[in-house]
């Protein structure tokens, strides 16, 4: 928005250079530059410049109207030539320079009363061409050349730098010169315009550029235009070089001293600058982006907050661990255990001649020793050899423990239903504790990218004249980042190369630029780590013969982080109850993978909560595959699931065999990771497909012979094969077929 306002200021004041006898020589190249960058800029430039002419230079109204007609026709013809690949537009700078030359010669001829001699007119005509070439070559050609993106984006140890700064300074100088010909209420507007640009350049760029502009414009105004008050522009630039919340206060205090001390007769100038500073602060707060040092501060706050949250999570996980340890044995069991220990002490220790010495030396360890002996914990008993050597009654204590265990089962503290409920609850709490700790490990083990540079990329694209409508840094970790961008009025092929080079420079690794969707004239694009594989997949499902609904369910989820998730769940039993179990399982999987954590951690959390199924007698298998398209790794998680097959192009077959029980029964989640290769064919299925055939090897041979088929065709052929061959039992059948292709 501030750029549009600057363009309006330029259009309003730059046209007024016609008063100096320069006619359109200074205005024309800048106008052409803006129009060639975006033809829609004419909706700002034409009416604003026309208004300025009407207010201050009515004698040039006809000339200006003729000028905009000629420029519009020229733009139209030039565009037609580009579309038709006309040889005349293969060197556009020559064509545009010739147009500028003709317009200047004609305008100087139409206005012979110009106070510039012929030599001066020639100089300004050449200057007009040079100004355009400077603007076009220095900014447009140089910055559009993607080979220079790295050099232009990173300068001086990642400090903010915009390659078009000298262009900005030139346009600011020309605009300020135009404003020198206008006075309002005894205030030369060049001072107001000069102060505005000094503030703008100081706030958005390095202070040195604002000072450079101020020195040049003050020299021109003070020496050539004899405007004494122009010296205040340097003061404004110097004050705004101090980037502080007190800047506006310092400047206005200085101006107030000048006003009240009667140090100047033209107080209106300084009052106007005071008003300008207030307006500028409001505009800069709204439109000028946060400076890098502010971003660094926000990043430090974010890192501190994240560290604090992780510490609190670990503390809570530690509390849960202590809770589980403290309450892992039911109250009734603890009472029985205390009674058993009391029996051992009464029978063997009370009358022992070595009691006092033993109790004194082993006071804190006797209880856990007797507890482990009662519970017949062989590993623990083995560690008590030193105690056995000093206690001559140790063999008789062991015999007593065996007799007590014949009456009371100390080995299983959760032998009755009530205690089993207690065990399930504690198992869940323990699982939650482990999941929380794994979550902290996942989040703290990732290294964050330089957020400042990712943030700066948006401004950089805008300076390259791209219309960025949407920009979101969804994730910013090394090897795990996602930038979402919406860009209007450009082609994907054109912007893809720019984005690839720009973000590879920032993240220092290869990236993929993916077109997600196109709505009207807006491209929605994702930038992520380089994708090295594509996955073509298909799936199918057939219920058992006697059922109208399948107990199997499947899930395919393409995530925005470059991962693709595949899952099959088989509910125990048949019909609706089995369908409900498997459907609920996959819905939980889909919900939990939305968390920004590793799949293994997500599934561990899910497995923890499924522990309750052991008590409710509700089970579901889960066959889960996470394919990382960035690394080419496939991670298989199996919980009671069927064997998965990987058919290689060389004819080999790898089998991922399940070693775990269904969800919620085993504490550990079985997982295996494989490097995928080009042409790999992966077959995931429920137990109603491959494992249910009498001749399983025959089906493997059939799949290998049909591996050249598309995944959807292969799904149909496999399901058709299984239904037409001998089976052990008719069961629900679900299959997912995947083919791996390396990206070129």
C-alpha positions as CSV (number, residue, x, y, z in Angstrom):
1,X,0.0,0.0,0.0
2,X,2.8,2.4,0.8
3,X,4.4,1.7,-2.6
4,X,1.1,2.8,-4.2
5,X,1.1,5.9,-2.2
6,X,4.7,6.7,-3.2
7,X,3.8,6.2,-6.8
8,X,0.9,8.6,-6.4
9,X,3.3,11.2,-4.9
10,X,5.8,10.6,-7.7
11,X,3.0,11.0,-10.4
12,X,1.7,14.2,-8.8
13,X,5.0,16.1,-8.4
14,X,7.2,14.7,-11.1
15,X,5.0,16.0,-13.9
16,X,5.6,19.5,-12.5
17,X,9.2,19.4,-13.8
18,X,7.6,20.8,-17.0
19,X,7.9,24.2,-15.3
20,X,11.7,24.0,-15.5
21,X,11.7,23.9,-19.2
22,X,12.5,20.2,-19.1
23,X,9.0,19.5,-20.5
24,X,8.3,15.7,-20.2
25,X,12.0,14.6,-20.4
26,X,12.2,13.7,-16.7
27,X,8.6,12.5,-16.3
28,X,8.3,10.3,-19.4
29,X,11.0,7.6,-18.5
30,X,9.7,7.2,-15.0
31,X,6.1,6.9,-16.3
32,X,7.1,4.3,-18.9
33,X,9.1,2.3,-16.2
34,X,6.0,2.0,-14.0
35,X,3.7,1.2,-16.9
36,X,6.0,-1.5,-18.3
37,X,6.2,-3.2,-14.9
38,X,2.4,-3.3,-14.5
39,X,0.0,-1.7,-17.0
40,X,-2.5,-1.3,-14.2
41,X,-0.3,1.5,-12.8
42,X,-1.9,3.8,-15.4
43,X,-5.0,3.9,-13.3
44,X,-2.9,5.7,-10.6
45,X,-0.5,7.7,-12.8
46,X,-2.7,9.2,-15.5
47,X,-5.4,10.7,-13.2
48,X,-3.0,11.9,-10.5
49,X,-0.7,13.6,-13.0
50,X,-3.7,15.1,-14.8
51,X,-5.0,16.5,-11.5
52,X,-1.5,18.1,-10.9
53,X,-1.5,19.6,-14.4
54,X,-5.0,21.1,-13.9
55,X,-4.0,22.6,-10.5
56,X,-0.6,24.0,-11.3
57,X,0.2,23.8,-15.0
58,X,-2.9,24.3,-17.1
59,X,-0.9,25.5,-20.1
60,X,0.4,22.0,-20.5
61,X,-2.9,20.2,-20.4
62,X,-3.2,19.6,-24.1
63,X,0.4,18.3,-24.3
64,X,-0.2,15.9,-21.4
65,X,-3.4,14.5,-22.9
66,X,-1.6,13.9,-26.2
67,X,1.3,12.3,-24.3
68,X,-0.9,9.8,-22.4
69,X,-2.7,8.9,-25.7
70,X,0.6,8.2,-27.5
71,X,2.0,6.3,-24.5
72,X,-1.1,4.1,-24.3
73,X,-1.0,3.4,-28.1
74,X,2.7,2.6,-27.8
75,X,2.1,0.2,-25.0
76,X,-0.7,-1.6,-26.9
77,X,1.4,-1.9,-30.0
78,X,4.4,-3.1,-28.0
79,X,2.3,-5.7,-26.3
80,X,1.0,-7.0,-29.6
81,X,4.5,-7.2,-31.0
82,X,5.6,-9.3,-28.0
83,X,2.6,-11.7,-28.3
84,X,3.4,-12.2,-32.0
85,X,7.2,-12.6,-31.4
86,X,7.9,-9.7,-33.7
87,X,11.6,-9.2,-34.4
88,X,11.2,-5.5,-33.6
89,X,10.6,-6.3,-29.9
90,X,13.5,-8.7,-29.4
91,X,15.5,-5.6,-28.3
92,X,12.9,-3.7,-26.3
93,X,15.3,-1.1,-24.9
94,X,16.1,0.2,-28.4
95,X,12.4,0.5,-29.3
96,X,11.6,2.3,-26.0
97,X,14.6,4.6,-26.3
98,X,13.5,5.5,-29.8
99,X,10.0,6.3,-28.6
100,X,11.4,8.5,-25.8
101,X,13.6,10.3,-28.3
102,X,10.7,11.0,-30.6
103,X,8.4,12.2,-27.8
104,X,11.1,14.6,-26.4
105,X,12.0,16.0,-29.8
106,X,8.3,16.6,-30.7
107,X,7.6,18.2,-27.3
108,X,10.5,20.5,-27.5
109,X,9.4,21.5,-31.0
110,X,5.8,22.1,-29.8
111,X,6.9,24.3,-26.9
112,X,9.7,26.4,-28.5
113,X,9.4,29.0,-25.6
114,X,11.3,26.6,-23.3
115,X,14.1,28.5,-21.6
116,X,16.6,25.8,-22.4
117,X,18.8,26.2,-25.5
118,X,19.2,23.6,-28.2
119,X,22.2,22.1,-26.6
120,X,20.4,21.8,-23.3
121,X,17.4,20.2,-25.0
122,X,19.7,17.6,-26.5
123,X,21.2,17.0,-23.1
124,X,17.8,16.5,-21.5
125,X,16.6,14.3,-24.4
126,X,19.6,12.0,-23.9
127,X,19.2,12.2,-20.1
128,X,15.6,11.1,-20.5
129,X,16.7,8.0,-22.4
130,X,19.5,7.3,-19.8
131,X,17.1,7.6,-16.9
132,X,14.8,4.9,-18.4
133,X,17.7,2.6,-19.2
134,X,19.0,3.0,-15.7
135,X,15.6,2.2,-14.2
136,X,15.0,-0.7,-16.5
137,X,18.4,-2.3,-16.7
138,X,19.5,-1.6,-13.1
139,X,16.3,-2.9,-11.5
140,X,14.1,-4.9,-13.9
141,X,16.7,-6.8,-15.9
142,X,19.2,-7.2,-13.0
143,X,16.7,-8.4,-10.5
144,X,14.7,-10.6,-12.8
145,X,17.9,-12.4,-13.7
146,X,17.6,-15.3,-11.3
147,X,21.3,-15.9,-11.4
148,X,21.7,-12.8,-9.2
149,X,19.1,-13.7,-6.6
150,X,21.7,-15.1,-4.1
151,X,24.0,-12.1,-4.5
152,X,21.1,-9.7,-4.2
153,X,19.3,-11.4,-1.3
154,X,22.3,-11.9,1.0
155,X,24.5,-8.9,1.5
156,X,26.5,-7.8,4.6
157,X,25.9,-10.8,6.8
158,X,22.1,-11.1,6.0
159,X,21.3,-7.4,6.9
160,X,18.3,-5.9,5.1
161,X,19.2,-4.8,1.7
162,X,17.1,-4.0,-1.4
163,X,18.8,-4.0,-4.7
164,X,16.6,-1.3,-6.1
165,X,17.6,1.3,-3.6
166,X,19.5,3.5,-6.0
167,X,16.5,3.5,-8.3
168,X,14.3,4.7,-5.4
169,X,16.8,7.5,-4.6
170,X,16.8,8.6,-8.3
171,X,13.0,8.7,-8.4
172,X,12.8,10.5,-5.1
173,X,15.3,13.2,-6.3
174,X,13.4,13.8,-9.6
175,X,10.1,14.0,-7.7
176,X,11.5,16.5,-5.2
177,X,12.8,18.6,-8.0
178,X,9.3,18.7,-9.5
179,X,7.9,19.9,-6.1
180,X,10.3,22.8,-6.0
181,X,8.1,24.7,-8.5
182,X,5.0,24.7,-6.2
183,X,4.4,26.9,-3.1
184,X,1.3,26.6,-0.8
185,X,0.8,29.1,2.0
186,X,4.4,30.3,1.5
187,X,5.7,26.7,2.0
188,X,7.8,25.3,-0.9
189,X,6.4,21.8,-1.2
190,X,9.8,20.4,-2.1
191,X,10.8,20.7,1.6
192,X,7.7,18.6,2.6
193,X,8.3,16.1,-0.1
194,X,12.0,15.9,0.7
195,X,11.3,15.4,4.4
196,X,8.8,12.6,3.6
197,X,11.3,10.7,1.4
198,X,14.1,11.2,4.0
199,X,11.8,9.6,6.6
200,X,10.7,6.8,4.3
201,X,14.3,5.9,3.2
202,X,15.5,6.0,6.8
203,X,12.7,3.8,8.1
204,X,12.7,1.2,5.3
205,X,16.3,1.0,4.3
206,X,19.7,1.6,5.7
207,X,20.3,5.1,7.1
208,X,23.2,5.8,4.8
209,X,20.8,5.8,1.8
210,X,18.6,8.4,3.4
211,X,21.6,10.6,4.1
212,X,22.8,10.2,0.5
213,X,19.4,11.3,-0.8
214,X,19.3,14.2,1.6
215,X,22.7,15.5,0.7
216,X,22.0,15.4,-3.0
217,X,18.6,17.1,-2.8
218,X,19.8,19.7,-0.3
219,X,22.7,20.5,-2.6
220,X,20.4,20.9,-5.6
221,X,17.8,23.0,-3.7
222,X,20.2,25.2,-1.8
223,X,22.6,25.9,-4.6
224,X,20.4,25.9,-7.8
225,X,16.9,26.7,-6.4
226,X,18.0,28.9,-3.5
227,X,15.7,27.3,-1.0
228,X,17.3,28.0,2.4
229,X,14.8,25.9,4.4
230,X,15.9,22.8,2.5
231,X,18.7,22.3,5.1
232,X,16.0,20.8,7.5
233,X,15.8,17.8,5.2
234,X,19.3,16.7,6.4
235,X,18.2,17.2,10.0
236,X,15.1,15.0,9.5
237,X,17.2,12.3,7.9
238,X,19.7,12.4,10.8
239,X,17.0,12.3,13.4
240,X,15.3,9.3,11.7
241,X,18.5,7.5,11.5
242,X,18.0,6.9,15.2
243,X,15.5,4.1,15.1
244,X,13.7,4.6,18.3
245,X,10.2,5.1,19.7
246,X,11.4,8.5,20.7
247,X,12.3,9.6,17.1
248,X,9.1,11.6,16.5
249,X,9.4,13.2,19.9
250,X,13.0,14.3,19.3
251,X,12.2,15.7,15.9
252,X,9.1,17.6,17.0
253,X,10.9,19.0,20.1
254,X,13.6,20.3,17.8
255,X,11.1,21.9,15.5
256,X,9.2,23.4,18.4
257,X,12.4,25.1,19.7
258,X,12.9,26.6,16.2
259,X,9.3,27.8,16.1
260,X,9.1,29.3,19.6
261,X,12.6,30.9,19.5
262,X,11.6,32.9,16.3
263,X,14.7,31.6,14.7
264,X,12.9,31.6,11.3
265,X,10.4,33.8,9.7
266,X,8.7,30.9,7.8
267,X,7.2,29.0,10.7
268,X,4.7,27.3,8.5
269,X,7.4,25.1,7.0
270,X,8.3,23.6,10.4
271,X,4.7,23.3,11.5
272,X,4.0,21.4,8.3
273,X,6.9,19.0,9.0
274,X,5.6,18.4,12.5
275,X,2.2,17.4,11.0
276,X,4.0,15.3,8.3
277,X,5.9,13.4,11.0
278,X,2.7,12.4,12.8
279,X,1.0,11.2,9.5
280,X,4.2,9.3,8.5
281,X,4.4,7.5,11.8
282,X,0.8,6.3,11.4
283,X,1.4,5.2,7.9
284,X,4.7,3.5,8.7
285,X,3.1,1.6,11.6
286,X,0.4,0.2,9.3
287,X,2.4,-0.4,6.1
288,X,6.1,-0.6,6.7
289,X,7.1,-4.1,7.9
290,X,8.8,-5.0,11.1
291,X,12.5,-4.5,11.0
292,X,14.8,-7.5,11.3
293,X,16.0,-6.6,14.8
294,X,12.3,-6.8,15.9
295,X,12.0,-10.2,14.2
296,X,15.1,-11.4,16.1
297,X,13.5,-10.2,19.3
298,X,10.2,-12.0,18.5
299,X,12.2,-15.2,17.6
300,X,14.0,-15.1,21.0
301,X,10.7,-14.7,22.8
302,X,9.3,-17.6,20.8
303,X,12.3,-19.8,21.6
304,X,12.1,-18.9,25.3
305,X,8.4,-19.7,25.4
306,X,8.8,-23.0,23.6
307,X,11.6,-24.0,26.0
308,X,9.4,-23.1,29.0
309,X,6.5,-25.1,27.6
310,X,8.7,-28.1,26.9
311,X,10.1,-28.0,30.5
312,X,6.6,-27.9,31.9
313,X,5.6,-30.9,29.7
314,X,8.6,-32.8,31.0
315,X,7.8,-31.9,34.6
316,X,4.2,-33.2,34.1
317,X,5.5,-36.4,32.4
318,X,7.8,-36.9,35.5
319,X,4.8,-36.4,37.8
320,X,2.8,-39.1,35.8
321,X,5.8,-41.5,36.0
322,X,6.0,-41.0,39.8
323,X,2.2,-41.5,40.0
324,X,2.4,-44.8,38.1
325,X,5.3,-46.1,40.2
326,X,3.5,-45.1,43.4
327,X,0.2,-46.6,42.6
328,X,1.1,-49.5,40.3
329,X,0.1,-52.0,43.0
330,X,-3.6,-51.9,44.1
331,X,-4.4,-51.0,47.6
332,X,-5.6,-54.6,48.4
333,X,-2.5,-56.1,47.0
334,X,-0.3,-53.7,49.1
335,X,-2.2,-54.8,52.2
336,X,-1.6,-58.5,51.3
337,X,2.1,-57.7,50.6
338,X,2.5,-56.0,54.0
339,X,0.9,-59.0,55.7
340,X,3.3,-61.3,54.0
341,X,6.3,-59.3,54.9
342,X,5.1,-59.1,58.5
343,X,4.8,-63.0,58.5
344,X,8.4,-63.3,57.3
345,X,9.7,-60.8,59.9
346,X,7.8,-62.5,62.8
347,X,8.8,-66.0,61.8
348,X,12.5,-65.4,60.9
349,X,13.7,-62.0,62.1
350,X,12.3,-61.5,65.6
351,X,14.2,-64.3,67.2
352,X,17.3,-63.9,65.0
353,X,20.5,-63.4,67.0
354,X,21.8,-61.0,64.3
355,X,18.7,-58.9,64.2
356,X,20.0,-55.6,65.6
357,X,23.1,-55.6,63.3
358,X,21.0,-56.6,60.3
359,X,18.3,-54.0,60.9
360,X,20.9,-51.3,61.5
361,X,22.8,-52.0,58.3
362,X,19.9,-52.9,56.0
363,X,17.1,-50.7,57.5
364,X,16.1,-49.0,54.2
365,X,16.6,-52.0,51.9
366,X,14.8,-54.8,53.9
367,X,11.3,-53.9,52.7
368,X,12.1,-54.0,48.9
369,X,14.2,-57.2,49.5
370,X,11.3,-59.0,51.2
371,X,8.9,-57.6,48.6
372,X,10.8,-59.0,45.7
373,X,11.3,-62.3,47.4
374,X,7.5,-62.6,48.0
375,X,6.8,-61.7,44.4
376,X,9.3,-64.3,43.3
377,X,11.1,-61.8,41.1
378,X,14.1,-64.0,40.0
379,X,16.0,-61.1,38.5
380,X,15.8,-59.1,41.7
381,X,16.6,-62.1,43.9
382,X,19.7,-62.6,41.9
383,X,20.9,-59.1,42.9
384,X,20.6,-60.0,46.6
385,X,23.5,-62.4,46.7
386,X,25.4,-60.2,49.2
387,X,22.4,-60.2,51.5
388,X,22.0,-64.0,51.2
389,X,25.6,-64.4,52.3
390,X,25.1,-62.3,55.5
391,X,21.7,-63.8,56.4
392,X,22.0,-67.4,57.4
393,X,18.1,-67.6,57.5
394,X,17.9,-66.6,53.8
395,X,17.0,-70.2,52.5
396,X,14.2,-70.6,55.0
397,X,12.9,-67.1,54.1
398,X,12.7,-68.3,50.5
399,X,10.8,-71.4,51.5
400,X,8.3,-69.3,53.5
401,X,7.8,-67.1,50.5
402,X,7.0,-70.1,48.3
403,X,4.5,-71.4,50.8
404,X,2.8,-68.0,51.1
405,X,2.6,-67.8,47.3
406,X,0.7,-71.1,47.2
407,X,-2.1,-69.4,49.2
408,X,-1.8,-65.8,47.8
409,X,-0.7,-65.0,44.3
410,X,1.9,-62.2,44.8
411,X,3.2,-62.5,41.3
412,X,0.2,-60.9,39.6
413,X,-1.0,-57.8,41.5
414,X,-3.9,-57.4,39.1
415,X,-5.4,-60.9,39.4
416,X,-9.0,-59.8,40.0
417,X,-11.2,-57.6,37.8
418,X,-11.1,-54.5,40.0
419,X,-7.3,-54.6,40.0
420,X,-7.3,-55.2,36.3
421,X,-9.1,-51.9,35.9
422,X,-6.4,-50.3,38.0
423,X,-3.7,-51.8,35.8
424,X,-5.4,-50.4,32.6
425,X,-5.6,-46.9,34.0
426,X,-1.9,-46.9,35.1
427,X,-0.9,-48.3,31.7
428,X,-2.6,-45.5,30.0
429,X,-1.1,-42.9,32.3
430,X,2.4,-44.4,31.7
431,X,1.7,-44.3,28.0
432,X,0.7,-40.7,28.1
433,X,3.9,-39.9,30.0
434,X,6.0,-41.6,27.3
435,X,4.1,-39.9,24.6
436,X,4.6,-36.4,26.2
437,X,8.4,-37.1,26.5
438,X,8.6,-38.2,22.9
439,X,6.7,-35.1,21.8
440,X,9.3,-32.9,23.6
441,X,12.1,-34.9,21.9
442,X,10.5,-34.4,18.5
443,X,10.1,-30.7,18.9
444,X,13.4,-29.9,20.5
445,X,15.5,-32.1,18.2
446,X,14.5,-30.0,15.2
447,X,16.6,-27.0,14.2
448,X,14.7,-23.9,13.2
449,X,15.5,-22.0,10.0
450,X,16.3,-18.3,9.9
451,X,12.8,-16.9,10.3
452,X,14.1,-13.4,9.4
453,X,15.2,-14.5,5.9
454,X,12.0,-16.5,5.3
455,X,10.0,-13.4,6.3
456,X,12.2,-11.2,4.1
457,X,11.5,-13.4,1.0
458,X,7.9,-12.0,0.8
459,X,9.2,-8.4,0.7
460,X,11.8,-9.5,-1.9
461,X,9.1,-10.9,-4.1
462,X,7.0,-7.7,-3.8
463,X,10.0,-5.7,-4.8
464,X,10.4,-7.9,-7.9
465,X,6.9,-6.6,-8.8
466,X,5.0,-9.8,-8.0
467,X,1.6,-9.5,-6.6
468,X,1.8,-11.6,-3.4
469,X,-1.8,-12.0,-2.0
470,X,-1.0,-14.6,0.6
471,X,2.2,-15.6,2.5
472,X,2.4,-18.1,5.4
473,X,5.3,-19.7,7.1
474,X,3.5,-22.9,8.2
475,X,6.7,-24.7,9.4
476,X,10.3,-23.5,9.5
477,X,12.6,-26.4,10.6
478,X,15.6,-27.7,8.7
479,X,14.5,-30.4,6.3
480,X,10.9,-29.8,7.5
481,X,9.6,-26.5,6.3
482,X,6.5,-25.4,4.4
483,X,5.9,-22.0,2.9
484,X,2.4,-21.2,1.5
485,X,2.2,-18.5,-1.1
486,X,-0.6,-16.9,-3.2
487,X,0.6,-15.0,-6.2
488,X,-1.7,-13.2,-8.6
489,X,-1.4,-12.4,-12.3
490,X,1.6,-14.6,-13.3
491,X,2.2,-18.0,-14.8
492,X,3.5,-20.9,-12.7
493,X,6.3,-21.7,-15.1
494,X,7.6,-18.1,-14.8
495,X,7.4,-17.9,-11.0
496,X,8.6,-21.5,-10.3
497,X,12.2,-20.8,-11.3
498,X,12.3,-17.6,-9.3
499,X,10.9,-19.2,-6.2
500,X,13.1,-22.3,-6.5
501,X,16.3,-20.2,-6.7
502,X,15.2,-17.8,-4.0
503,X,14.2,-20.4,-1.3
504,X,17.1,-22.7,-2.1
505,X,19.3,-19.7,-1.3
506,X,17.5,-19.1,2.0
507,X,17.2,-22.7,3.3
508,X,20.5,-23.9,1.8
509,X,19.0,-27.1,0.4
510,X,17.1,-28.2,-2.6
511,X,13.4,-27.3,-2.6
512,X,10.3,-28.3,-4.5
513,X,7.8,-25.7,-5.7
514,X,4.4,-27.3,-6.0
515,X,1.3,-25.8,-7.6
516,X,-1.6,-26.7,-5.2
517,X,-4.5,-24.9,-7.0
518,X,-5.3,-22.0,-9.2
519,X,-8.3,-19.8,-8.5
520,X,-9.2,-17.1,-11.0
521,X,-5.8,-15.5,-11.6
522,X,-4.2,-16.5,-8.3
523,X,-1.7,-19.3,-8.0
524,X,-1.5,-21.1,-4.6
525,X,1.9,-22.6,-4.2
526,X,3.7,-24.6,-1.5
527,X,7.5,-24.6,-1.1
528,X,8.9,-27.6,0.8
529,X,12.1,-29.7,0.9
530,X,12.9,-31.3,-2.4
531,X,10.6,-34.2,-3.4
532,X,12.6,-37.1,-4.9
533,X,9.8,-39.6,-5.4
534,X,6.2,-39.6,-6.7
535,X,3.7,-42.2,-5.5
536,X,0.9,-43.5,-7.7
537,X,-1.7,-45.5,-5.7
538,X,-5.1,-47.1,-5.9
539,X,-7.2,-49.1,-3.4
540,X,-10.2,-51.4,-3.3
541,X,-12.5,-53.2,-0.8
542,X,-14.8,-56.1,-1.0
543,X,-16.9,-57.4,2.0
544,X,-17.2,-61.1,2.9
545,X,-19.9,-63.0,0.9
546,X,-22.5,-63.1,3.7
547,X,-22.0,-59.4,4.7
548,X,-23.4,-56.2,3.3
549,X,-20.7,-54.1,5.0
550,X,-17.0,-54.7,5.3
551,X,-15.2,-54.9,8.6
552,X,-12.1,-53.5,6.9
553,X,-11.4,-49.8,6.4
554,X,-8.6,-47.9,4.7
555,X,-7.1,-44.4,4.8
556,X,-5.0,-42.5,2.3
557,X,-3.8,-39.1,3.4
558,X,-1.6,-36.8,1.4
559,X,-0.1,-34.3,3.9
560,X,1.2,-30.8,3.1
561,X,4.6,-31.7,4.5
562,X,5.4,-34.1,1.6
563,X,4.4,-37.2,3.4
564,X,1.7,-39.6,2.2
565,X,0.1,-41.9,4.8
566,X,-1.6,-45.2,4.0
567,X,-3.5,-47.3,6.6
568,X,-5.7,-50.4,6.7
569,X,-7.6,-51.4,9.8
570,X,-9.4,-54.7,10.3
571,X,-12.0,-54.8,13.1
572,X,-12.3,-58.1,15.0
573,X,-15.3,-60.1,13.8
574,X,-17.6,-59.3,10.9
575,X,-20.3,-56.9,9.9
576,X,-21.1,-53.6,11.5
577,X,-19.3,-54.1,14.8
578,X,-16.0,-54.9,12.9
579,X,-16.6,-51.9,10.6
580,X,-17.2,-49.7,13.6
581,X,-14.0,-50.7,15.3
582,X,-11.8,-50.3,12.2
583,X,-13.5,-47.0,11.2
584,X,-13.0,-45.5,14.6
585,X,-9.4,-46.6,14.6
586,X,-8.7,-44.8,11.2
587,X,-10.6,-41.7,12.3
588,X,-8.3,-41.5,15.4
589,X,-5.3,-42.0,13.2
590,X,-6.4,-39.2,10.9
591,X,-6.9,-36.9,13.8
592,X,-3.7,-37.6,15.5
593,X,-1.4,-37.3,12.5
594,X,-2.5,-33.7,12.2
595,X,-0.1,-33.0,15.1
596,X,3.3,-31.7,14.1
597,X,5.0,-34.8,15.5
598,X,6.6,-37.9,14.1
599,X,4.3,-40.7,13.0
600,X,5.9,-43.1,15.5
601,X,5.0,-40.8,18.4
602,X,1.5,-40.3,17.1
603,X,0.9,-44.0,16.9
604,X,2.4,-44.6,20.3
605,X,-0.1,-42.1,21.7
606,X,-2.9,-43.9,19.8
607,X,-1.7,-47.3,21.1
608,X,-1.7,-46.0,24.6
609,X,-5.3,-45.0,24.5
610,X,-6.2,-48.3,22.9
611,X,-5.0,-50.1,26.0
612,X,-8.5,-49.8,27.3
613,X,-9.7,-52.2,24.6
614,X,-8.0,-55.0,26.4
615,X,-10.5,-54.5,29.2
616,X,-13.5,-53.8,26.9
617,X,-12.6,-56.7,24.6
618,X,-12.6,-54.5,21.6
619,X,-9.7,-54.9,19.1
620,X,-8.6,-53.6,15.7
621,X,-5.5,-54.2,13.7
622,X,-3.6,-51.3,12.1
623,X,-1.3,-51.5,9.1
624,X,0.2,-48.0,8.7
625,X,2.7,-46.8,6.1
626,X,4.4,-43.4,6.1
627,X,6.1,-42.5,2.9
628,X,8.5,-39.5,3.1
629,X,8.7,-38.1,-0.4
630,X,11.7,-35.9,0.5
631,X,13.9,-38.7,1.7
632,X,12.5,-41.6,-0.2
633,X,12.0,-43.5,3.1
634,X,9.0,-45.7,3.8
635,X,8.3,-46.6,7.4
636,X,5.9,-49.4,8.2
637,X,4.1,-49.7,11.5
638,X,2.3,-53.0,12.1
639,X,-0.1,-53.8,15.0
640,X,-1.6,-57.1,14.4
641,X,-1.6,-56.4,10.7
642,X,-1.1,-58.5,7.6
643,X,2.2,-59.0,5.8
644,X,3.1,-56.2,3.3
645,X,5.0,-57.0,0.1
646,X,7.5,-54.9,-1.8
647,X,8.1,-56.2,-5.3
648,X,11.4,-54.9,-6.7
649,X,12.2,-54.4,-10.3
650,X,14.9,-57.0,-10.2
651,X,12.4,-59.6,-9.3
652,X,13.1,-59.8,-5.6
653,X,10.3,-59.7,-3.1
654,X,10.7,-58.1,0.4
655,X,8.1,-59.0,3.1
656,X,7.3,-56.8,6.1
657,X,6.0,-59.3,8.5
658,X,4.0,-58.3,11.6
659,X,5.4,-59.2,15.0
660,X,3.0,-57.2,17.1
661,X,-0.5,-57.8,18.5
662,X,-3.4,-55.5,17.7
663,X,-3.6,-51.9,19.0
664,X,-3.6,-51.6,22.7
665,X,-2.3,-55.0,23.6
666,X,1.5,-54.6,22.9
667,X,3.2,-51.7,24.6
668,X,5.7,-51.3,21.8
669,X,4.7,-50.4,18.2
670,X,6.6,-52.6,15.6
671,X,8.2,-50.5,12.9
672,X,10.6,-51.0,10.0
673,X,12.1,-48.4,7.6
674,X,13.1,-49.1,3.9
675,X,14.7,-47.0,1.2
676,X,12.4,-46.9,-1.7
677,X,13.7,-47.4,-5.2
678,X,12.4,-46.4,-8.6
679,X,9.8,-48.9,-9.8
680,X,9.0,-50.5,-6.4
681,X,5.6,-52.0,-6.1
682,X,4.1,-52.1,-2.6
683,X,1.0,-54.2,-1.8
684,X,-0.8,-53.6,1.5
685,X,-3.8,-55.7,2.4
686,X,-6.0,-57.0,5.1
687,X,-5.7,-60.7,6.1
688,X,-8.6,-61.5,3.7
689,X,-6.4,-61.2,0.7
690,X,-2.9,-62.6,0.6
691,X,-2.9,-64.6,3.9
692,X,-6.2,-66.3,3.1
693,X,-5.2,-68.0,-0.1
694,X,-4.3,-71.7,0.0
695,X,-1.6,-71.2,-2.7
696,X,0.0,-67.9,-1.6
697,X,3.1,-68.3,-3.8
698,X,0.9,-68.5,-6.9
699,X,-0.6,-65.0,-6.1
700,X,2.9,-63.6,-5.7
701,X,3.9,-64.9,-9.1
702,X,0.7,-63.4,-10.5
703,X,1.4,-60.0,-9.1
704,X,5.0,-60.0,-10.4
705,X,3.7,-60.9,-13.9
706,X,1.2,-58.0,-13.7
707,X,3.4,-55.4,-12.2
708,X,3.4,-53.3,-15.4
709,X,-0.3,-52.5,-14.9
710,X,-1.5,-49.3,-13.4
711,X,-2.2,-49.4,-9.7
712,X,-6.0,-49.3,-10.2
713,X,-5.9,-52.1,-12.8
714,X,-3.7,-54.1,-10.5
715,X,-6.1,-53.7,-7.6
716,X,-9.0,-55.0,-9.7
717,X,-6.9,-58.0,-11.0
718,X,-5.7,-59.0,-7.5
719,X,-9.2,-58.8,-6.0
720,X,-10.5,-60.8,-9.0
721,X,-7.8,-63.4,-8.6
722,X,-8.5,-63.9,-4.9
723,X,-12.2,-64.3,-5.4
724,X,-11.8,-66.9,-8.1
725,X,-9.2,-69.1,-6.5
726,X,-9.3,-71.5,-3.5
727,X,-9.4,-69.7,-0.2
728,X,-9.1,-70.9,3.4
729,X,-12.2,-68.8,4.4
730,X,-14.3,-66.0,2.9
731,X,-13.3,-62.8,4.6
732,X,-13.4,-59.0,4.1
733,X,-10.7,-58.0,1.6
734,X,-9.0,-54.6,1.4
735,X,-6.0,-53.8,-0.7
736,X,-3.8,-50.7,-1.4
737,X,-1.4,-50.8,-4.3
738,X,1.4,-48.3,-4.6
739,X,4.0,-47.7,-7.4
740,X,7.1,-45.6,-6.7
741,X,8.6,-43.3,-9.3
742,X,11.8,-41.3,-8.9
743,X,11.4,-37.6,-9.8
744,X,13.6,-36.5,-12.7
